[in-house]
Amino acid sequence: MLDWNASRDESLRFMMQRINYEQTRTIPYGPEQLKLCRMRRLLSELRDPHKLLTVVHVAGSKGKGSTATMLAMAGTHAGYRTGLYTSPHLEHIEERFAIDGTICTGEQFADLMQQIIPAVKRMDDEGLNPTYFDICTGLAFLWFAQQKVDLAVIEVGMGGRLDSTNVCEPRLTIITSISLDHTQQLGTTLPAIAGEKAGIIKPGIPIISGVEDPAASAVIASRAAELACPRRQRGDDFWWNQPTAEGPLSVTYRKLEQERTWDNVHLGMPGAHQASNAAIVLVACDELRSAGFAIPDSAALAAIRQTQCPARIEQLGTEPRIILDAAHNVASIEALLAVLQVHPIAGTKWLLFAAAQGKDIRGILARLARFFDRIVLTEFQSNPRRVPLRNLDQIMQSVALDHATWECIEQPIEAWRSISAQAQRQDLICITGSFFLAAELRPLLQKL
């Protein structure tokens, strides 16, 4: 019998042989490639563990990971055994699966995979071929069911309508935001993207929407009305006020002609976008109370205050100030810049940047070039979806302002060493553009 370490290695080798759209140059998007019937079949082979779970399903262009993490922590603080499934991971696949804040161990992962692999092989024999993300999703549902979690918070991978997670039977659905991202797959307009995200809405199940754009919000409202779903909409049913950029916020929620306010809501993560996420979490906890969960305000407020997510405007150094962020679309870049502008920088503002294909690189770099003084372009090495340096260089030539200078260094580690050798104590170094760049450099930065 294999020991668990060998079993984990075997499981990882098996996973690396699967189709993994997180690691492909292009991401196909359609019912031929993303088949929910395939996901349902895999779960059927595993005896439908997802049907044993009480699920909150979280989608959104940005903010869904932070919102899901805060909400899961609120459940834990309230005394409920709470599972959290997120993607992608930074360093180890086990990071995607957590119960009460504790990540799945290598031994647990290996044991679960040994249960799943025979089912996958049976499906392979029939030509159904579950993908990497299908298997990850099945593993999450299986582990949470076996561990008898009281609440499972499930983050959508991409989109919503065709996402593997969309086989769940949620008690509550959340759409945090809509912005232009994955446009080749989800559509080139906010209403089109909203339509894909709204695919997670289920008949009669409450939906909380933090979507700001009126046209995108209207798509979600229409779908909710069609399915007779109670809808809680940002700006109509809940809103917030944050007098200062780093101060506490006040969240107000109106439901059934009754209005309540949470004052002195302290955020554990910086940024106005986190204020939106925190408000959604408070409303979600109220909705879960209506569903029978006793989640006190103290649990929700503690979760919001304590949650820290890696690579979400994460500060990893002070002199110079080092910020690592996984922003990868225009909206998330603007949120990052809003936080960086709160504190004046006395020295040089350095940027280390790489990007994945399919993003609005021109729009992203145009905004970054207006803020940073010295820019180093690079290519992450772990994923073939990287944008080649020559392409980044060409875009920079068309968007860079007079005061911004840039250079190209192919290897991220060498790019980091170049910047760190030149940066002074009063400078700012920001690393952003892709989750994959953050994943490659974070282990190195944590050793500083």
C-alpha positions in Angstrom: 0.0 0.0 0.0 1.3 3.5 -0.9 2.1 5.8 1.9 0.2 9.1 1.7 3.2 11.1 0.4 3.5 8.8 -2.6 -0.2 8.8 -3.0 -0.3 12.6 -3.1 2.5 12.6 -5.8 0.5 10.0 -7.8 -2.6 12.1 -7.4 -0.9 15.3 -8.6 0.6 13.5 -11.6 -2.9 12.3 -12.4 -4.3 15.9 -12.1 -1.5 17.3 -14.3 -2.6 15.0 -17.1 -6.2 16.4 -17.1 -7.4 19.3 -19.3 -6.7 22.4 -17.2 -8.2 25.6 -18.7 -6.3 27.6 -16.0 -3.1 26.4 -17.9 -4.1 26.7 -21.5 -3.3 29.6 -23.9 -7.0 30.0 -24.7 -10.0 29.1 -22.7 -12.9 27.6 -24.8 -16.3 28.5 -23.5 -19.3 26.6 -24.6 -21.5 23.6 -23.8 -19.2 21.3 -25.8 -16.2 22.0 -23.6 -17.9 23.0 -20.3 -20.5 20.3 -19.8 -22.5 20.4 -16.6 -23.8 17.0 -17.4 -20.2 15.7 -17.1 -19.9 17.3 -13.7 -23.3 15.9 -12.6 -22.1 12.4 -13.8 -18.9 12.7 -11.7 -20.9 13.6 -8.6 -23.3 10.8 -9.3 -20.3 8.4 -9.3 -19.4 9.9 -5.9 -23.0 9.4 -4.6 -24.0 13.1 -5.0 -22.2 14.6 -2.1 -23.3 18.1 -3.2 -26.9 17.3 -2.3 -25.9 16.8 1.3 -24.6 20.4 1.7 -26.1 23.8 2.5 -24.4 26.0 0.0 -23.8 29.7 -0.6 -22.7 30.1 -4.2 -20.6 33.2 -4.9 -19.9 34.7 -8.4 -18.5 38.0 -9.6 -15.9 39.7 -11.8 -14.0 40.8 -8.7 -14.4 40.4 -5.0 -15.9 36.9 -5.0 -12.9 35.3 -3.3 -12.6 37.9 -0.6 -16.4 37.8 0.0 -16.5 34.0 0.1 -13.6 34.0 2.6 -15.2 36.6 4.9 -18.5 34.8 4.8 -17.0 31.4 5.5 -15.1 32.9 8.5 -18.4 34.4 9.8 -19.9 30.9 9.7 -16.9 29.6 11.7 -17.1 32.4 14.2 -20.8 31.6 14.7 -19.9 28.0 15.7 -20.8 26.3 12.4 -18.5 23.9 10.7 -17.9 25.8 7.5 -16.2 24.7 4.2 -14.7 27.1 1.7 -13.8 26.3 -1.9 -11.9 28.9 -3.9 -9.7 29.0 -7.0 -7.0 29.2 -8.3 -4.3 28.4 -5.7 -1.1 30.2 -5.1 1.3 27.5 -4.2 -0.4 24.2 -3.4 -3.6 22.7 -4.7 -4.8 22.0 -1.2 -5.2 25.8 -0.6 -8.5 25.5 -2.6 -10.2 23.5 0.1 -10.6 24.7 3.7 -12.8 23.9 6.7 -13.0 26.5 9.4 -9.9 28.2 8.0 -7.8 25.1 8.0 -6.5 24.0 4.6 -6.9 20.4 3.5 -3.8 18.5 4.3 -1.7 16.6 1.8 -2.8 13.3 3.4 -6.5 14.3 3.1 -6.1 15.4 -0.5 -4.4 12.1 -1.4 -7.1 10.1 0.3 -9.9 12.0 -1.5 -8.2 11.6 -4.8 -7.9 7.9 -4.4 -11.6 7.8 -4.0 -12.2 10.0 -7.1 -9.7 8.6 -9.6 -11.6 5.3 -10.2 -14.8 7.3 -11.0 -12.8 9.5 -13.4 -11.3 6.5 -15.1 -14.7 5.0 -15.6 -15.9 8.3 -17.2 -12.7 8.4 -19.4 -13.6 5.0 -20.7 -16.9 6.5 -21.9 -15.2 9.5 -23.5 -16.5 12.0 -20.8 -13.1 13.0 -19.5 -13.6 15.2 -16.5 -11.3 18.3 -16.4 -8.9 19.4 -13.7 -11.5 21.9 -12.4 -14.3 19.3 -12.5 -12.2 17.0 -10.3 -11.3 19.9 -7.9 -14.9 20.7 -7.6 -15.9 17.1 -7.0 -13.2 16.8 -4.4 -14.5 19.9 -2.5 -18.1 18.6 -2.4 -16.9 15.1 -1.4 -14.7 16.4 1.4 -17.2 18.8 2.8 -19.9 16.1 2.8 -17.6 13.6 4.5 -16.6 16.1 7.1 -20.3 17.0 7.6 -19.9 20.7 7.3 -22.9 22.8 8.3 -22.3 25.4 5.6 -20.3 25.3 2.3 -19.3 28.5 0.7 -18.5 27.8 -3.0 -16.7 30.3 -5.2 -17.4 30.2 -9.0 -14.4 29.6 -11.1 -15.3 31.6 -14.2 -18.6 33.0 -15.3 -21.4 31.1 -13.7 -23.8 29.6 -16.1 -21.4 26.9 -17.4 -19.0 26.7 -14.4 -18.5 23.3 -12.8 -19.7 24.6 -9.5 -23.1 25.5 -11.0 -24.4 22.0 -10.3 -24.8 22.9 -6.6 -28.2 23.4 -5.0 -27.6 26.7 -3.0 -29.5 28.2 -0.2 -28.2 31.6 -1.2 -26.5 33.1 -4.3 -24.3 36.1 -4.5 -22.9 38.2 -7.4 -20.4 40.6 -6.1 -19.7 42.7 -9.1 -19.6 42.9 -12.9 -16.7 44.3 -14.9 -15.0 43.5 -18.2 -13.0 40.3 -17.7 -12.7 37.1 -19.7 -14.4 39.0 -22.5 -13.5 36.3 -25.1 -15.6 33.8 -23.2 -18.3 35.8 -21.3 -19.0 38.7 -23.7 -17.7 42.1 -24.5 -20.4 44.1 -22.7 -21.3 44.3 -19.0 -24.9 43.1 -19.7 -23.6 40.1 -21.6 -21.2 39.2 -18.7 -24.0 39.7 -16.2 -26.1 37.2 -18.1 -23.4 34.6 -17.7 -23.0 35.4 -14.0 -26.8 35.3 -13.5 -26.7 31.7 -14.6 -26.1 30.8 -11.0 -29.5 32.1 -9.9 -31.9 29.3 -9.0 -35.7 29.3 -8.7 -36.9 30.8 -5.5 -33.4 31.1 -4.0 -32.4 34.6 -2.7 -29.8 36.5 -4.7 -27.6 39.3 -3.3 -26.2 41.6 -5.9 -23.4 44.0 -5.4 -23.4 45.0 -9.1 -23.2 48.7 -9.6 -23.7 49.2 -13.4 -27.4 49.8 -14.1 -27.5 47.8 -17.3 -25.8 44.8 -15.8 -27.9 45.1 -12.7 -31.0 45.1 -14.8 -30.0 41.7 -16.4 -29.7 40.2 -12.9 -33.0 41.7 -11.8 -34.8 40.3 -14.8 -33.4 36.8 -14.2 -34.3 37.0 -10.5 -37.8 38.1 -11.4 -38.2 35.3 -14.0 -37.3 32.7 -11.3 -39.2 34.4 -8.5 -36.1 35.0 -6.4 -36.0 37.5 -3.6 -33.3 40.0 -4.7 -31.2 42.2 -2.4 -29.6 44.9 -4.6 -26.7 47.3 -3.8 -28.0 50.9 -3.8 -31.6 49.8 -3.4 -31.7 47.5 -0.5 -28.3 48.0 1.1 -25.6 50.7 1.0 -22.7 51.9 3.0 -20.7 55.0 4.0 -17.0 55.1 4.7 -16.1 58.7 5.7 -12.3 58.1 5.3 -10.4 55.7 3.0 -9.1 53.7 5.9 -11.7 54.3 8.5 -14.6 52.1 9.6 -17.8 52.1 7.5 -21.5 52.1 8.3 -23.7 49.6 6.4 -27.5 50.0 6.1 -29.8 47.3 5.0 -33.5 47.7 4.3 -35.7 44.6 4.2 -39.5 44.3 4.3 -39.8 48.0 5.3 -37.5 47.5 8.2 -34.1 49.2 8.2 -31.0 48.3 10.2 -27.5 49.8 10.4 -24.2 48.3 11.4 -21.8 51.1 12.6 -18.1 50.8 13.1 -17.5 48.0 10.6 -13.7 47.6 10.5 -12.1 46.1 7.4 -9.3 43.6 7.6 -8.3 44.3 4.0 -7.8 47.8 2.4 -9.9 49.3 -0.4 -13.3 50.6 -1.2 -14.0 47.4 -3.0 -13.6 45.6 0.3 -16.3 47.9 1.8 -18.7 46.6 -0.9 -17.7 43.0 -0.1 -18.2 43.5 3.6 -21.6 44.9 3.1 -22.6 41.9 1.0 -21.3 39.6 3.8 -23.5 41.4 6.4 -26.5 41.1 4.2 -25.7 37.4 3.4 -25.5 36.7 7.2 -28.9 38.3 7.6 -30.3 36.1 4.8 -28.8 33.0 6.4 -30.4 33.9 9.7 -33.7 33.8 7.8 -32.7 30.3 6.7 -32.2 29.1 10.2 -28.5 29.9 10.8 -27.8 31.7 14.1 -25.0 34.0 12.9 -24.8 36.9 15.3 -23.5 40.3 14.2 -20.5 39.8 16.4 -19.4 36.8 14.3 -19.9 38.6 11.0 -18.1 41.8 12.2 -15.2 39.7 13.5 -14.9 37.9 10.2 -14.8 41.1 8.3 -12.2 42.6 10.6 -9.9 39.5 10.7 -10.0 38.2 7.1 -6.8 38.5 5.2 -6.4 37.1 1.7 -3.0 36.4 0.1 -2.2 38.6 -2.9 -5.1 41.0 -2.3 -3.2 44.3 -1.8 -0.9 42.3 0.5 1.9 44.3 2.1 5.0 42.2 2.4 7.6 44.9 3.2 7.8 48.4 4.7 11.1 49.9 3.8 10.6 50.0 0.8 6.9 49.4 0.9 6.2 46.2 -1.0 2.6 45.4 -2.3 1.6 42.2 -3.9 -1.7 42.1 -5.7 -3.4 39.7 -8.1 -5.4 42.4 -10.0 -5.8 41.4 -13.6 -8.6 43.5 -15.1 -9.2 47.3 -15.3 -11.6 47.4 -12.4 -9.3 45.6 -10.0 -6.3 47.7 -11.1 -8.3 50.9 -10.4 -9.2 49.5 -7.0 -5.5 48.8 -6.3 -4.5 52.3 -7.4 -7.2 53.9 -5.2 -5.6 52.2 -2.2 -2.0 53.1 -3.2 -2.9 56.8 -3.6 -4.1 57.1 0.0 -0.6 57.4 1.3 1.8 59.8 -0.5 5.0 58.1 -1.7 8.1 60.1 -1.1 10.3 58.1 -3.3 10.1 56.3 -6.6 7.1 54.2 -7.5 8.2 50.9 -9.0 5.9 48.4 -10.8 6.7 44.8 -11.6 4.1 43.6 -14.1 3.1 40.5 -16.1 -0.2 39.5 -17.6 -2.2 36.6 -19.0 -3.7 36.5 -22.4 -7.3 37.6 -22.9 -7.1 40.6 -20.7 -7.4 44.3 -21.5 -3.7 44.9 -21.3 -3.8 48.2 -23.0 -6.4 49.5 -20.6 -4.5 48.1 -17.6 -1.1 49.5 -18.6 -2.5 52.9 -19.5 -3.8 53.3 -16.0 -0.6 51.9 -14.4 1.7 54.2 -16.5 0.0 57.3 -15.1 0.9 56.3 -11.5 4.2 54.5 -11.6 7.6 56.0 -12.3 9.7 52.9 -13.1 8.1 49.9 -14.7 9.6 46.4 -15.2 7.7 44.1 -17.5 8.2 40.3 -17.2 6.7 36.9 -18.0 5.5 34.5 -15.4 6.9 31.1 -16.1 4.4 28.7 -14.7 1.6 29.1 -17.2 1.5 29.2 -21.0 -1.2 31.9 -21.0 1.5 34.5 -20.3 1.6 37.5 -22.6 5.0 37.6 -24.3 7.4 40.4 -23.3 7.5 41.8 -26.9 3.8 42.3 -26.8 3.9 44.1 -23.4 6.7 46.2 -24.7 4.7 47.2 -27.8 1.7 48.2 -25.7 3.9 50.2 -23.3 5.3 52.2 -26.2 1.8 53.3 -27.1 0.5 54.1 -23.6 3.5 55.2 -21.5 3.6 58.8 -20.4 6.7 61.0 -20.6 7.7 60.5 -16.9 7.4 56.7 -16.9 10.3 54.6 -18.0 10.3 50.8 -18.4 12.4 47.8 -19.2 11.8 44.2 -20.0 13.3 41.3 -17.9 12.1 37.9 -18.9 12.4 36.0 -15.6 10.2 37.3 -12.7 12.8 36.5 -10.1 15.5 38.4 -12.0 13.1 41.3 -12.5 12.5 41.4 -8.7 16.2 41.3 -8.0 16.8 44.2 -10.3 14.2 46.3 -8.7 15.1 45.4 -5.1 18.8 46.2 -5.8 17.9 49.7 -6.9 14.9 50.6 -4.7 15.4 53.0 -1.7 13.8 52.8 1.7 11.3 55.5 0.9 10.1 53.8 -2.4 7.1 51.8 -3.3 7.3 48.5 -5.1 4.1 47.0 -6.5 3.8 43.6 -8.1 0.6 43.1 -10.0 -1.1 42.0 -13.2 -1.8 38.3 -12.7 -2.5 35.7 -10.1 0.2 33.6 -11.7 2.9 36.3 -11.2 1.8 36.6 -7.6 2.0 32.9 -7.1 5.6 32.7 -8.5 7.0 35.6 -6.4 5.1 35.4 -3.1 7.2 32.5 -1.6 10.3 34.6 -2.3 8.8 37.8 -0.9 7.7 36.0 2.3 11.3 35.3 3.1 12.3 39.0 3.2 
